[in-house]
Amino acid sequence: MKKSFTNQMTTTRRRQIGAGAFTLTELLVVMGSIVMLVAVLLSVAFTTQERVLRAQCTDNLRQIGVGWNMYQQEFNQVMPCHWKGVTENVGGTPANPWETYEVYRVIPGTGQISSGYDGVGIPDGPWNLAVLFGVKLIPNPKIFYCPALADRVGGEFIYEYYATPPNTWPSTPPGSSSFIVRVGYNYYPQLRATELLGNGQRGPKAAVTPTKWTALDTKKSIVTDVVYSYLTLAHQASGSVAGLNALFPDGHVVFQNARSHPQDFTIQLWGNPPYNNIGNNPANFRYVMSLWQP
C-alpha cells in the first residue's frame, strides 16, 4: 500500500528532526565543556584581578618608601617603630606584633585621640606609619592599606572602617566600642645588631628608638603586607597563599613568593588559625620578618 503524501512528509520531518538532535551523551559532553570553559575564564579573571591588586599594593609601598626616606633625611634619623620589645610589659600586656600596625588609639566611636597608653598625658599616636601622616609626608592615609585585603578580612585592616562617615580617618565607626586604629602594613625596621628572639633563633633588633640610617640592616625589610595569620595574607593564587610584598630601606619593593620560598610560610612559623596565629607570637613574628629577601 502506498503511503499518502501527508504521511510521507511527516515521516521525512521525523527523520530530519531525529538526524539533527543531540544524544544524551553529546549533551553531557557539551555541558562539561561549558563548565570547564567557565572555570578557566573565572581563573583568568581572578589571576588578572590579583595582579592588579598586587600592583596597587606595590605602588602603595613605594610611596611609603618615598615618605620614609624623606623623613629620615629631614629629621636626620630613622622613624622609630612602636615595638616595645619581646619581654617588656606595658600595662601588664607583653609586646606583640600588633604594635607594628597599630597607629592610633581613640575614644571609642570617634576620631578623638586618647592619651595615657605610653605615659600620663601623652597622646596615643601617631605611631608607626601614621608618623608620616602626622608630619604630612603622606597626606593620604589610604596609602597605608593594601587593596587586596578589602574583600578578604573584616574591618580591622580596611581603610573604610576607620573613615566611617561622619567620622574621618583616624577614627572608629560611630557607636562602636573599638578604640584601636590599625593599618594594613607592618612597620618594623631592623638593625644590624642582633639578639635572641625567644624561640631559639637569633635575629635583628627592632629600631624602637630614633636611630641613624647606618644602624639599619639595609638587607632587611622595613614594611610588609600585614603579618598576622594565613587568613590575613593579602595575596593569594588559586585559593592558596601566593606571598607578600616587602619594602626595603632603599625604597624598592620585592614580592616574597610562597612557591619559591615555602619554608618562610610554614604552619610551624605561622600557626594554625584562627586561634594560633603568628600575630600573637612575638618570637616567630620577628624571625619571619628577618627572612624576606631584597
VEXGU-608129 format. One record per atom (N, C-alpha, C): residue in one letter; x, y, z. Coordinates in steps of 0.001 Angstrom, whole numbers, padded with zeros to 6 digits, always signed. Example, Ala and Ser with C-alpha at 12.3 -4.5 7.8 and 13.67 -1.06 7.14 Angstrom:
BEGIN
A+013190-005690+007800;A+012300-004500+007800;A+013200-003300+007800;S+012850-002250+007080;S+013670-001060+007140;S+012900+000030+007870;
***
This chain:
BEGIN
M+000860-001195+000000;M+000000+000000+000000;M+000892+001240+000000;K+000583+002166-000891;K+001358+003396-000926;K+000941+004339+000200;K+001993+004999+000722;K+001709+005988+001766;K+001177+007265+001135;S+000308+007891+001841;S-000227+009157+001360;S+000871+010211+001371;F+000637+011277+000622;F+001610+012372+000580;F+001843+012969+001967;T+000766+013092+002741;T+000866+013661+004097;T+001721+012778+004993;N+001510+011474+004932;N+002293+010547+005756;N+003761+010572+005372;Q+004026+010683+004066;Q+005408+010746+003615;Q+006117+012000+004160;M+005423+013136+004140;M+006002+014374+004658;M+006281+014272+006151;T+005342+013668+006895;T+005520+013510+008343;T+006724+012641+008657;T+006844+011533+007908;T+007976+010618+008118;T+009293+011315+007808;T+009287+012112+006723;T+010504+012842+006335;T+010929+013832+007421;R+009935+014585+007987;R+010231+015561+009035;R+010815+014863+010263;R+010231+013696+010626;R+010718+012972+011806;R+012170+012530+011614;R+012466+012084+010360;R+013839+011664+010084;R+014813+012844+010179;Q+014342+014016+009667;Q+015192+015208+009728;Q+015440+015640+011164;I+014370+015609+011967;I+014493+016004+013384;I+015398+015032+014117;G+015182+013711+013844;G+015996+012705+014505;G+017452+012814+014128;A+017738+013149+012881;A+019120+013242+012426;A+019845+014432+013031;G+019117+015529+013328;G+019757+016732+013844;G+019771+016845+015355;A+019137+015967+016080;A+019045+016064+017539;A+020311+015551+018202;F+020594+016082+019448;F+021733+015626+020242;F+021331+014409+021065;T+022246+013490+021187;T+022030+012383+022116;T+022347+012854+023519;L+021961+012083+024524;L+022240+012429+025926;L+023738+012537+026171;T+024494+011639+025571;T+025953+011671+025739;T+026549+012954+025185;E+026055+013328+023992;E+026551+014561+023374;E+026215+015782+024221;L+025013+015813+024782;L+024619+016931+025654;L+025516+017015+026881;L+025817+015878+027474;L+026690+015863+028660;L+028087+016352+028320;V+028580+015960+027144;V+029905+016417+026717;V+029921+017932+026538;V+028870+018456+025898;V+028780+019910+025678;V+028703+020650+027008;M+027858+020157+027927;M+027724+020807+029234;M+029038+020769+029996;G+029740+019635+029925;G+031034+019535+030597;G+032036+020521+030029;S+032014+020698+028718;S+032924+021658+028081;S+032631+023081+028519;I+031338+023397+028635;I+030941+024741+029082;I+031409+024993+030507;V+031218+023998+031370;V+031656+024138+032760;V+033162+024376+032832;M+033931+023610+032052;M+035391+023766+032046;M+035789+025137+031527;L+035089+025623+030496;L+035386+026939+029932;L+035115+028034+030951;V+033979+027930+031659;V+033649+028924+032689;V+034700+028921+033792;A+035147+027729+034198;A+036163+027621+035235;A+037460+028288+034805;V+037856+028069+033551;V+039079+028686+033035;V+038952+030202+033007;L+037791+030693+032540;L+037571+032142+032476;L+037593+032771+033851;L+036972+032108+034840;L+036978+032631+036203;L+038386+032648+036775;S+039155+031606+036477;S+040536+031546+036952;S+041369+032670+036355;V+041184+032916+035069;V+041905+034004+034403;V+041508+035348+035001;A+040197+035525+035237;A+039707+036782+035812;A+040277+036992+037199;F+040314+035915+038019;F+040862+036014+039375;F+042339+036367+039332;T+043091+035708+038434;T+044521+035972+038318;T+044772+037409+037891;T+043995+037888+036935;T+044147+039266+036474;T+043846+040251+037590;Q+042771+040004+038330;Q+042425+040890+039445;Q+043510+040899+040504;E+044059+039728+040820;E+045120+039647+041817;E+046363+040408+041371;R+046680+040324+040085;R+047833+041057+039577;R+047629+042561+039703;V+046415+043015+039440;V+046101+044442+039569;V+046232+044881+041022;L+045671+044082+041938;L+045733+044422+043358;L+047171+044389+043868;R+047935+043417+043400;R+049332+043330+043827;R+050115+044543+043332;A+049822+044985+042112;A+050486+046167+041567;A+050119+047416+042365;Q+048843+047529+042757;Q+048412+048669+043568;Q+049094+048646+044936;C+049223+047457+045507;C+049905+047303+046786;C+051370+047726+046656;T+052013+047285+045587;T+053416+047654+045343;T+053561+049168+045242;D+052622+049805+044560;D+052659+051264+044425;D+052489+051940+045779;N+051586+051413+046622;N+051424+051955+047977;N+052739+051916+048738;L+053403+050763+048692;L+054639+050596+049449;L+055748+051496+048904;R+055788+051689+047606;R+056789+052596+047047;R+056572+054022+047524;Q+055298+054433+047607;Q+055009+055771+048125;Q+055394+055880+049597;I+055144+054812+050358;I+055570+054799+051753;I+057086+054901+051833;G+057783+054199+050927;G+059241+054256+050901;G+059755+055660+050634;V+059098+056376+049726;V+059496+057761+049439;V+059299+058622+050680;G+058136+058506+051316;G+057868+059291+052520;G+058829+058949+053649;W+059127+057669+053808;W+060030+057219+054870;W+061436+057785+054669;N+061917+057752+053435;N+063249+058289+053156;N+063295+059804+053312;M+062208+060484+052955;M+062147+061934+053162;M+062177+062250+054655;Y+061524+061424+055461;Y+061525+061634+056915;Y+062933+061524+057468;Q+063655+060477+057101;Q+064981+060294+057692;Q+065962+061364+057207;Q+065729+061907+056008;Q+066576+062994+055538;Q+066248+064300+056261;E+064938+064529+056457;E+064512+065781+057087;E+064849+065837+058571;F+064699+064698+059256;F+064915+064676+060703;F+066242+064031+061095;N+067029+063633+060094;N+068357+063063+060318;N+068319+061821+061207;Q+067260+061048+061071;Q+067138+059810+061849;Q+066058+058928+061223;V+066147+057640+061507;V+065139+056698+061042;V+063909+056799+061934;M+062747+056845+061317;M+061492+056871+062068;M+061375+055604+062912;P+061180+055717+064232;P+061151+054525+065093;P+059873+053708+064939;C+059995+052440+065284;C+058843+051538+065348;C+058273+051589+066761;H+056966+051337+066889;H+056333+051393+068207;H+056490+050087+068983;W+057251+049161+068439;W+057541+047896+069131;W+058262+048185+070448;K+057872+047469+071497;K+058463+047753+072811;K+059326+046613+073339;G+059624+045640+072498;G+060466+044545+072936;G+059669+043303+073288;V+060328+042154+073264;V+059655+040882+073498;V+059284+040702+074960;T+060156+041121+075849;T+059957+040802+077260;T+059354+041945+078074;E+059464+043165+077551;E+058961+044308+078326;E+057435+044289+078395;N+056912+044584+079564;N+055468+044639+079749;N+054984+046079+079740;V+053878+046308+079065;V+053243+047631+079046;V+051806+047443+079484;G+051460+047972+080632;G+050110+047805+081138;G+049762+046354+081412;G+050779+045541+081714;G+050547+044143+082022;G+050435+043251+080805;T+050565+043820+079587;T+050438+043040+078354;T+051783+042962+077649;P+052311+041763+077382;P+053583+041652+076660;P+053485+042292+075275;A+054571+042904+074831;A+054607+043498+073499;A+054309+042437+072444;N+053515+042785+071458;N+053073+041827+070451;N+053201+042419+069057;P+053159+041578+068022;P+053285+042080+066651;P+052286+043143+066256;W+051104+043165+066886;W+050124+044178+066505;W+050626+045594+066786;E+051684+045715+067587;E+052228+047048+067853;E+052985+047607+066657;T+053106+046830+065599;T+053757+047333+064386;T+052756+047829+063354;Y+051456+047558+063552;Y+050456+048108+062627;Y+049393+048928+063354;E+049498+049060+064667;E+048618+049966+065408;E+049181+051381+065294;V+048321+052335+064918;V+048831+053685+064653;V+048223+054773+065539;Y+047032+054537+066060;Y+046386+055476+066981;Y+045500+054694+067945;R+045189+055330+069063;R+044082+054905+069916;R+043165+056107+070094;V+041867+055847+070028;V+040889+056928+070057;V+039807+056642+071093;I+039055+057683+071429;I+037849+057488+072218;I+036889+056659+071355;P+036363+055526+071851;P+035557+054629+071019;P+034465+055347+070221;G+034379+055026+068935;G+033349+055582+068073;G+033606+056998+067600;T+034800+057507+067862;T+035114+058890+067486;T+036483+058956+066813;G+036861+060168+066456;G+038195+060429+065942;G+039033+061202+066942;Q+038593+061229+068190;Q+039324+061953+069228;Q+040445+061075+069771;I+041694+061515+069607;I+042845+060739+070048;I+042868+060678+071571;S+042980+059475+072105;S+043054+059304+073559;S+044490+059521+074020;S+044751+059347+075293;S+046103+059527+075821;S+046315+058608+077011;G+047576+058352+077305;G+047903+057589+078505;G+048498+056220+078275;Y+048456+055670+077045;Y+048971+054321+076834;Y+050483+054273+077053;D+051205+055272+076548;D+052662+055311+076706;D+053096+056122+077917;G+052175+056794+078554;G+052518+057624+079707;G+051433+058656+079942;V+051360+059156+081147;V+050309+060104+081516;V+050391+061352+080644;G+049276+061676+080011;G+049191+062895+079226;G+049774+062821+077833;I+050387+061695+077463;I+050984+061562+076141;I+049930+061037+075164;P+049703+061718+074035;P+048693+061257+073075;P+049004+059846+072561;D+047963+059090+072321;D+048106+057717+071829;D+048211+057717+070307;G+049341+058181+069810;G+049600+058263+068389;G+049879+059698+067964;P+050419+059860+066748;P+050615+058806+065746;P+051815+057924+066055;W+051663+056639+065701;W+052728+055657+065832;W+052989+055032+064466;N+054154+054406+064352;N+054499+053639+063159;N+054260+054448+061878;L+053592+053882+060883;L+053449+054566+059594;L+052664+055862+059688;A+051800+055970+060692;A+050994+057193+060821;A+051857+058407+061147;V+053098+058192+061567;V+054003+059326+061775;V+054176+060084+060458;L+054210+059354+059343;L+054351+060002+058034;L+053125+060835+057701;F+051967+060409+058189;F+050742+061199+058041;F+050805+062422+058949;G+051290+062211+060162;G+051350+063309+061131;G+052247+064450+060699;V+053349+064141+060002;V+054260+065200+059544;V+053973+065579+058088;K+052837+065075+057562;K+052322+065454+056246;K+053214+065009+055078;L+054012+063980+055279;L+054793+063428+054176;L+053946+062464+053342;I+052937+061856+053957;I+051940+061061+053237;I+050570+061558+053686;P+049988+062516+052959;P+048719+063111+053382;P+047500+062226+053164;N+047636+061194+052326;N+046507+060310+052040;N+046672+059004+052820;P+045943+058821+053924;P+046127+057615+054747;P+045679+056324+054073;K+044940+056429+052970;K+044504+055219+052265;K+045701+054441+051718;I+046840+055136+051562;I+048077+054500+051111;I+048508+053415+052090;F+048091+053517+053356;F+048531+052580+054381;F+047742+051266+054382;Y+046909+051047+053380;Y+046061+049852+053353;Y+046204+049120+052019;C+046531+047841+052090;C+046644+047031+050879;C+045246+046778+050316;P+045001+047104+049041;P+043662+046930+048467;P+043232+045467+048375;A+044195+044536+048393;A+043848+043119+048288;A+043149+042598+049534;L+043246+043336+050649;L+042603+042897+051891;L+041126+043260+051949;A+040683+044143+051070;A+039329+044689+051172;A+038246+043625+051113;D+038455+042588+050298;D+037433+041548+050125;D+037755+040280+050908;R+038784+040324+051760;R+039251+039091+052365;R+039117+039038+053877;V+039162+040165+054551;V+039113+040160+056012;V+038087+041172+056497;G+037902+041200+057800;G+036972+042149+058389;G+037526+043555+058385;G+036875+044437+059109;G+037196+045849+059051;G+038531+046253+059617;E+039161+045409+060426;E+040323+045885+061168;E+041532+046232+060306;F+041585+045795+059047;F+042701+046146+058175;F+042233+046885+056927;I+041077+047518+056996;I+040491+048185+055839;I+040310+049679+056133;Y+040725+050506+055197;Y+040668+051962+055375;Y+039258+052449+055695;E+038261+051973+054942;E+036897+052489+055091;E+036357+052313+056512;Y+036810+051287+057193;Y+036354+051050+058570;Y+036753+052212+059480;Y+037930+052767+059235;Y+038456+053837+060088;Y+038138+055228+059551;A+037295+055268+058522;A+036846+056552+057972;A+035343+056486+057720;T+034621+055863+058658;T+033175+055703+058514;T+032468+057028+058779;P+031729+057569+057789;P+031038+058853+057988;P+030108+058819+059194;P+029963+059938+059887;P+030556+061236+059559;P+031992+061402+060044;N+032577+060365+060656;N+033961+060447+061110;N+034921+060402+059924;T+036111+060891+060153;T+037183+060807+059162;T+038372+060085+059783;W+039259+059614+058934;W+040444+058908+059419;W+041362+059866+060184;P+041903+059471+061340;P+041769+058184+062021;P+040604+058199+063017;S+039753+057199+062954;S+038613+057108+063862;S+038121+055672+063867;T+037154+055386+064706;T+036440+054109+064647;T+034964+054418+064396;P+034215+053460+063875;P+032831+053743+063460;P+031966+054274+064595;P+031095+055247+064305;P+030191+055786+065325;P+029391+054678+066004;G+029335+054726+067318;G+028580+053737+068073;G+029340+052469+068390;S+030554+052316+067839;S+031319+051093+068095;S+032067+051215+069420;S+032511+050067+069921;S+033312+050048+071154;S+034799+049972+070843;S+035138+049959+069559;S+036532+049835+069144;S+037293+051127+069416;F+038533+051005+069850;F+039338+052191+070151;F+040722+052154+069492;I+041022+051103+068724;I+042329+050968+068089;I+042210+051219+066583;V+043089+052073+066069;V+043165+052324+064630;V+044380+051575+064091;R+044144+050696+063139;R+045199+049870+062552;R+045387+050228+061082;V+046535+049837+060541;V+046762+049953+059098;V+047011+048559+058535;G+047128+048462+057210;G+047245+047165+056555;G+048669+046737+056261;Y+049648+047403+056885;Y+051051+047044+056699;Y+051768+047055+058049;N+052691+046109+058229;N+053558+046116+059408;N+054720+047066+059166;Y+055016+047914+060155;Y+056214+048746+060098;Y+057197+048204+061117;Y+058320+047670+060612;Y+059265+047008+061502;Y+060686+047117+060943;P+061334+048292+061103;P+062727+048443+060657;P+063656+047634+061556;Q+064709+047039+060958;Q+065569+046108+061685;Q+067023+046574+061671;L+067672+046448+062816;L+069038+046924+062990;L+070066+045869+062595;R+071323+046326+062446;R+072419+045385+062228;R+072658+044531+063463;A+072487+045136+064625;A+072683+044411+065878;A+071632+043316+066016;T+072017+042174+066556;T+071100+041048+066696;T+070946+040649+068160;E+069957+039817+068424;E+069707+039305+069765;E+068895+038025+069657;L+068828+037268+070760;L+067992+036081+070788;L+066530+036497+070754;L+065732+035767+069976;L+064342+036153+069757;L+063358+035453+070691;G+063807+034455+071414;G+062908+033774+072337;G+062417+032438+071841;N+062769+032061+070596;N+062360+030764+070051;N+063569+029937+069632;G+064729+030311+070184;G+065961+029624+069831;G+066666+030225+068636;Q+065988+031142+067933;Q+066568+031797+066770;Q+067206+033124+067185;R+068128+033561+066344;R+068747+034869+066561;R+068355+035772+065396;G+068039+037019+065685;G+067610+037913+064630;G+067896+039357+064961;P+067607+040266+064022;P+067905+041687+064226;P+067059+042306+065342;K+067640+043260+066021;K+066870+044079+066955;K+065975+045022+066163;A+064864+045418+066760;A+063968+046383+066120;A+064445+047802+066407;A+064223+048702+065437;A+064560+050115+065625;A+063448+050775+066413;V+063476+050619+067740;V+062386+051099+068587;V+062600+052528+069066;T+063806+053048+068897;T+064094+054436+069257;T+064685+055130+068040;P+064636+056462+067992;P+065249+057164+066867;P+066708+056755+066696;T+067088+056395+065500;T+068444+055919+065235;T+068873+056375+063850;K+070130+056193+063531;K+070665+056614+062241;K+070472+055512+061199;W+070439+055939+059935;W+070320+055006+058819;W+071423+053959+058879;T+072634+054371+059269;T+073783+053464+059260;T+073619+052305+060241;A+072717+052445+061204;A+072495+051365+062172;A+071566+050287+061620;L+070879+050599+060531;L+069935+049640+059949;L+070656+048552+059164;D+070043+047379+059133;D+070451+046343+058202;D+069670+046581+056919;T+070335+047123+055918;T+069646+047540+054696;T+069174+046358+053847;K+069572+045145+054231;K+069095+043956+053526;K+067837+043372+054168;K+067357+044017+055225;K+066141+043577+055896;K+065000+044543+055576;S+063802+044012+055503;S+062633+044828+055168;S+062301+045813+056276;I+061604+046878+055914;I+061117+047842+056908;I+059590+047842+056984;V+058913+047506+055871;V+057447+047472+055829;V+057034+046253+055000;T+055996+045556+055454;T+055467+044419+054693;T+053941+044435+054733;D+053350+043654+053815;D+051935+043329+053974;D+051737+042777+055381;V+050554+043008+055933;V+050330+042656+057330;V+050605+041171+057582;V+051441+040918+058585;V+051785+039554+059002;V+051032+039277+060292;Y+049925+038569+060163;Y+049120+038221+061331;Y+048726+036748+061313;S+048177+036288+060196;S+047811+034884+060057;S+047662+034554+058580;Y+047508+033273+058276;Y+047249+032877+056891;Y+045993+033541+056352;L+045007+033748+057240;L+043733+034300+056796;L+043860+035751+056357;T+044877+036454+056868;T+045032+037868+056524;T+046177+038114+055550;L+046782+037061+055023;L+047782+037275+053977;L+047084+037839+052740;A+047534+038998+052316;A+046783+039757+051318;A+046728+039073+049956;H+047817+038427+049555;H+047916+037978+048166;H+047802+036463+048067;Q+046842+036030+047230;Q+046589+034610+047036;Q+046583+034284+045547;A+046708+032984+045268;A+046642+032496+043890;A+045921+031165+043895;S+044823+031102+043155;S+044016+029879+043070;S+043618+029366+044448;G+043280+030281+045332;G+042779+029901+046646;G+043845+029559+047668;S+045126+029652+047309;S+046193+029368+048262;S+047092+030590+048411;V+047965+030551+049418;V+048841+031686+049703;V+049829+031898+048556;A+049901+033128+048050;A+050853+033454+046982;A+052113+034079+047552;G+051952+034879+048619;G+053100+035541+049217;G+052738+036916+049723;L+053757+037756+049894;L+053514+039120+050373;L+054553+040069+049795;N+054231+041357+049812;N+055153+042394+049369;N+055972+042903+050548;A+057241+043203+050277;A+058130+043734+051311;A+058881+044948+050769;L+058913+046010+051569;L+059616+047250+051230;L+060952+047281+051966;F+062009+047670+051248;F+063348+047731+051824;F+063812+049189+051946;P+064836+049444+052775;P+065211+050835+053083;P+065520+051714+051881;D+066022+051146+050793;D+066337+051985+049631;D+065109+052313+048793;G+063938+051806+049213;G+062690+052163+048549;G+062168+051144+047558;H+062905+050062+047302;H+062403+049089+046338;H+061542+048035+047040;V+060608+047467+046286;V+059633+046507+046801;V+059853+045173+046095;V+059866+044096+046873;V+060047+042755+046310;V+058917+041855+046795;F+058303+041125+045859;F+057272+040167+046235;F+057935+038895+046734;Q+057587+038501+047957;Q+058136+037293+048573;Q+057220+036127+048210;N+057661+035330+047252;N+056823+034303+046657;N+056795+033046+047525;A+055594+032634+047931;A+055452+031458+048787;A+055844+030185+048057;R+055677+030154+046734;R+056044+028965+045977;R+057561+028812+045914;S+058274+029932+045772;S+059735+029895+045697;S+060381+029710+047068;H+059694+030191+048120;H+060250+030118+049474;H+059221+029524+050438;P+058817+028283+050222;P+057782+027684+051077;P+058186+027590+052532;Q+059491+027526+052811;Q+059958+027410+054193;Q+059648+028666+055012;D+059355+029778+054339;D+059040+031026+055049;D+057553+031137+055393;F+056741+030194+054910;F+055292+030279+055091;F+054722+028988+055693;T+055495+028319+056524;T+055056+027047+057086;T+054084+027242+058249;I+053289+026221+058504;I+052373+026225+059640;I+053151+026343+060944;Q+054349+025755+060986;Q+055162+025814+062197;Q+055504+027253+062566;L+055703+028096+061564;L+056018+029502+061823;L+054768+030359+061976;W+053785+030129+061115;W+052623+030999+061041;W+051489+030587+061969;G+051537+029345+062462;G+050469+028889+063339;G+049276+028379+062549;N+048326+027866+063282;N+047128+027268+062686;N+045904+028099+063078;P+045445+029025+062191;P+044330+029908+062545;P+043051+029115+062765;P+042081+029680+063521;P+042056+031081+063944;P+042648+031353+065323;Y+043031+030321+066078;Y+043411+030546+067472;Y+044910+030620+067695;N+045693+030105+066772;N+047134+030064+066943;N+047773+030793+065770;N+048002+032093+065929;N+048485+032921+064833;N+049864+033487+065125;I+050632+033712+064072;I+051931+034349+064225;I+051793+035762+064788;G+050624+036376+064591;G+050378+037709+065130;G+050331+037758+066641;N+050271+036603+067283;N+050308+036534+068744;N+051568+035833+069244;N+052555+035708+068368;N+053801+035027+068713;N+054973+035944+068366;P+055412+036786+069299;P+056462+037765+069001;P+057744+037158+068449;A+058171+036021+069004;A+059432+035425+068558;A+059343+034966+067109;N+058275+034232+066758;N+058113+033773+065376;N+057924+034936+064425;F+057181+035950+064864;F+056971+037137+064038;F+058307+037783+063685;R+059149+038002+064673;R+060429+038672+064436;R+061326+037825+063534;Y+061283+036516+063731;Y+062102+035641+062899;Y+061633+035691+061445;V+060322+035605+061224;V+059791+035651+059859;V+060113+036985+059196;M+060016+038080+059942;M+060306+039392+059360;M+061765+039510+058921;S+062644+038696+059516;S+064060+038731+059144;S+064356+037893+057895;L+063366+037152+057396;L+063593+036224+056283;L+063439+036843+054896;W+062692+037942+054794;W+062364+038476+053468;W+063612+038944+052746;Q+063672+038603+051446;Q+064876+038812+050654;Q+064750+040021+049723;P+065803+040860+049680;P+065770+042027+048795;P+066058+041666+047337;
***
